Amino acid sequence: DDLTTTLLPSDANDSKENDHRSKLIHVASFIVGCEFCERLAYYGLASSIVLFMEKQLNMSNSSSDIQYSMWSGMSYILALVGGFVADTYQ
């Protein structure tokens, strides 16, 4: 009987584990929601920035495409640089 009580989790441990899982699901929903909003903003801006540069800033199609490509590339590269700086200077 002692062997089964040590191998099987008690009801108290089950409730603690279920509470921990429900907190993780709650937190994960905020992370997923934040990532969704970030992607929505990024691609929403990306789809209209070339048209904005052409119409409002009077840029040519080729130069606005180049500017958009630079903006898009820098947004990915600077995320890596920011991660490196954050990990280096704790």
Residue pairs with C-beta under 8 A, 6 or more apart in sequence:
9 17
42 75
46 68
46 72
49 64
49 68
49 71
50 61
50 64
50 65
50 68
53 59
53 63
53 64
53 67
53 68
54 60
54 61
54 64
57 64
59 67
